[in-house]
Amino acid sequence: MSQFLLHRRQAMAAAVAGFSMFDLPSLSASEDPFKGLPIGIQSFSLRGYNLLETIRHIQGMGLHFVEFYPNHVAQAIDAEGLKNLNDLLNKSDIKMAAHGVWSFNNNHEFNKGIFEFAKRLGVKCLTANPTPDSFESLDRLVEEYKIRVAIHNHGPDALYDKISSVVDAVKDHHPLIGSCVDTGHFIRSQEDPVEAILKLNKRVFALHIKDEAKMEKVSHNTIIGEGHLDVVGVFKALKKVKFPADGSISLEYEANPQNPLDDIKQCIEVAKDAIAKVH
């Protein structure tokens, strides 16, 4: 049985072991340091932790949104596992804003299965790396399920490595097919993430916010703002394009997977300061 199905006995055992959720006060809109933006985390950043630990850390960092990756919440999750997951997320005041990254192809039934999974989860956005022959299927599925597909750029030499490649991919398709702007991968592709947001405009449904030490293929993550990312510029651009309140903005930190918490917390503080300068 997968460790990620989160059956009731696992949740109870975890609570006994000290993985109970923190009782944190709710913030009013005026106190929200993110000014209403759906700032969360891509759980790949916490891949060194199991699902229960991940939820606890997300709550402890004061975040209320998450994009889970499949190793934390698998497509095979059963009804009991999903109920337990939702109970924990509700108790922790965390919303599942997105799930991914998914590799769609021209197999409509395969793609439909992922949309059925997203419907069960209740997410409105699937981040994706779709093959060029998948769009006929995706046009039909986003219309049927009213779930967004956000193309995730993967950096140099990937299928979607430039701003133009994402723009060209979405321009003739359903309005619910858009972009997940990965700022770090655009930097490695020597592209400007702020320009990407502005050019893709209403097609920006999600972001993975990270920074890179170098503007080249081989690089490594830094605290946001310490590399090449214009953090204030990102949030100015999001304000200009009127990023949707039900979108997904995920901080992502891929370095140091066994102990990333201090670095992630620094990224959160930088994001808060940038947002305060814009809003």
N, C-alpha and C positions, 0 to 999 in steps of 0.2 A: 504493500500500500504506500502511495506517495506521501512523503512528509508534508506536502503542501495541501492536502485535502482538509486539514484542520477539523478533525472530528471532535465531538464534544469531549471525549475523554482526554484528548490532547490539550484542549483549552483548559480543562479543569486541572490537569496535571501541571500545566504551565503556571496557572494562578497559584497553586500550592507552592511551586518553586520560586515564587516571587515575581512573576511576570504580570501582576495586576496592573491595570491602567491607572495613570495618574488622575487625580481629581483636580482639574485645572479650571479656573473661572473663565466664563465666556466673555469675550470682548464686545463692546458696543461698536457700531460702525465707525464712530468718531475715534475710537481707541485702536482700530485695526491698523497695524503698521504697514499692511499691504494695500490699504485704501481700496478694498473691494476686489482687487485682482486675485484670481484663483491660483495663488502661488503654492506649489507643492514640491514633490520630489519624484524623480524616476527611481523606482525601487531597485533598479540595477546598481545604483550607488551604494546600496546596502546589501549587496549580494553575498557578503560574508556572514550575514545573519539569517536565521530562520524567519519565517513569516511573523510569528508572535513577537520576536525581538524587534523586527523591522517596524511593526505597528507601534510598539512601545517607544522606539527611538523617534519615529515621526511625530508622535504626540509630544514627547519630551522636548522636541525642537520647536514646538509651537506652530507646526504646520497643520493645515486642515484639508489638504488635497494630496492625492497620490496617483501616479500612473504606475500600475503594477506591470512587471515584466513576467513572462510565462513561467519562469522557475519559482516565482513566489505564489502566483495564482494561475494554476494550470487549467487548460481547457477541459481536462478530465474531472474537475472538481464536481462532487456530487451534491445533491440537495441539502444534505445535512452539513456538509462542509461549507457550503455557501451561506447557509443560515448562521452558522457559527462565525464565519468571517464578517457578515453584515452586523451581527450583534456586537462584535469587537470594534468594528469601525464606528458604529453608532455611539457606543460607549466612549470612544476616544474622540468623537467629533471630527472624524476624518471622512471625506467623500472620495470615492473612486472616480476620478475625472476622466481617465483614459486607460487604455491597455495596449501594450505592444512591446516591441515592434514586430509586425506581422508581415510575412512574405506571401502576398496574394499572387495567383497565377491564372491561367485561362480555364481552370477546372471550376465551373460554377458551383457545383455541389460542395467542393472543398471550401470555397470562399463563403458560401452560405452557412456552413457549419461554424465559421468564425463569427459571423454576424449573429447567429443564434446564441452563441456563447456570450457575445457582448450584450445582447438583449437580456440574458439571464443575469448578468452582472449589473445591468442598469447603467452602463456607460454610454456616453454620447459621442465618443471619439475613439477610433482605432488608429494608432500610428502605424505606418506601413512602408514597406519597400516593394511596391507592386511591379511585376513584369509588364512590359509594354502591351502584351496581349491580354492583360487582365481587365482592361478598362471597360470593355463592353459589359462584362459581368458586374463590375463595381458600379457602373452607372445604374444598373437595374437594382442592385442591392441597397445602395444608399437611398434610393427612392422608396423602396419597399420598407426598409427598417427605420428610416430617418436617423441614421447613425452616420457621423462624418468619418471620412477616411482622410488622414493627414500624412502626406508623403514626407518621409524622413530622409533628408540628405545624409549620405554616409561618408563624405570626404573624398579625397583625391582618388580618381580612377573608378569610383563607384558609379552605379547606374544614374544616380542623381547627385552629382558632385558640384554642379554650378547653379547659380540662381536661375540662369536661362533654362537649364534642363528641367527644373521644377515648374517654371512658368509655362514652358512649352507642353509639359505633361498634363497640366490641369486646364489649360485655357479653353479647350473645346468640350469640356465634360461637365457633368452635373455640378451645380453649385455646392453640393456637399462633399465634393472631392477637392481637397486643398493641400495645405502644407503643415508639416511640423518642422519649424525652423530650428535646426540644431546649430547653435552659434559656434560651438567648438569645431565641428566638422567644416562649416563654411570658412572659418579662419584657416584651417589646414589646407583648404582648397584655394586660399588667397582670395576669398570673396568677403564682402562686407555684410555681416549679419543684419545691420541696421537697414542697409539697402534692400536686403532680401525681404524684410518685413514690409517696407514701403512699396516695393514692386509687387509683392503677392497680395498685399492689402487685405481685402475681405476674404481671401482664400487662406489666411493664416488662422488655423484652428488650434494650434498647439506649438509649444516651444520646449526644447531641451536647452537650458541655459548653462553653458560651461565655457571656460576660457582655456586658451592654449599658450604654451610658452613660445612656440614657433609657428610661423605661417608656412608650414611645409608638412609633407605627408607624415614624417616621423616626428612626433612631438609628445608632450605630456600635459595633463591638466594642471592649471594653477588655480589659486583662489581667484574668483571672478574679479576683474579689474586690475589684476597684477600682470596679466599677459597682454593680449591684443584686443580684448573685448571692451567696447565703449558701453558700459553698463547703463549709464544715464541715457545714452542715445537709444538703447534698446527700449527702455520704458517710455521715452518720448515718442518713439515710433509706434509703440503699441497704443498709446493714447491717441495718436493722430489717426490710426486706422480703426479706432474704436473696437479694440479686441473684445470678443464676446465674453460676458461674465460667466457663461457656462463653458468656456474653453478650458484648456489645460496648459498651465505654465509650470514646467517641472525643472527645478534645479537638478543638475546631474554632475556627479563628481566620480570619475572612473578610477582615479588614482587611489593607492593605499586601501584596497578593499577590505583588509582585515581590521583596519582602525581609521575609518574616514570621518568620524563624528566631529572632531574639533575643526577640521578643514571645512566640512559642510556648514557648521555653525558660523564660521567666518564668512562663508558665501552668503548665508542668510542675512547677516548684518550688513554686508555690502549692498545687497538687494534692497533692504529696508531703507538705507540711506539714499540710494538712487531714486527709489519711489518717492521719498519725501521731497526730493528736489524737483520732482515732476508734477506731483499732485498737491 
